[in-house]
Amino acid sequence: MESFGLILNVILTIYLVIDSRKYGKSPVLWGILGFVFGLIALGIYFIKTDRKVIGWILTILSIIGYLSLIVLFVLAVFFLGSFGP
């Protein structure tokens, strides 16, 4: 499952590097941001390049997804810790 996230970030990085040149943005900056932050960086990039609707939708959905993963992780730690010795 970790390989899916890595492959997705590499695809996003390649897209951002190629597309950022069309809009006069720094391909190195957007490539690094795309690899590290993934879908959030893609959403922000869409917002910065005047594709605001899809950018905001993608950014909000990815933030909700990350927050739900954090909440699930905290709940899992809480419940596993409460059933211990």
Secondary structure, DSSP 8 states (H G I E B T S, - for coil): -HHHHHHHHHHHHHHHHHHHHHTT--HHHHHHHHHHHTHHHHHHHHHHTT-HHHHHHHHHHHHHHHHHHHHHHHHHHHHHHHT--
